[in-house]
């Protein structure tokens, strides 16, 4: 259950950090921030950051249970 709870903070952290770094024109180095279009909307996203943030949130939620 902690994994499912961890998806929301992982998504939010990735979205905010990618938006801030990607909107400045940076690729984020190891974060590999990509600029994509989805159904007419611009989106900055980083899979390594999402996996790291979700893993961190999962660890925190697991310790709280």
LINDA-V329179 format. One line per field, one symbol per residue. phi: phi as a letter, one per 30 degrees, with the letter a starting at -180 (. if undefined). A space follows every 50 residues. Layout:
phi: ???
This chain:
phi: .dddddddddddddddddddddddjdciiddhdccbcbhicdbcbbdddd ddddddddddddddd
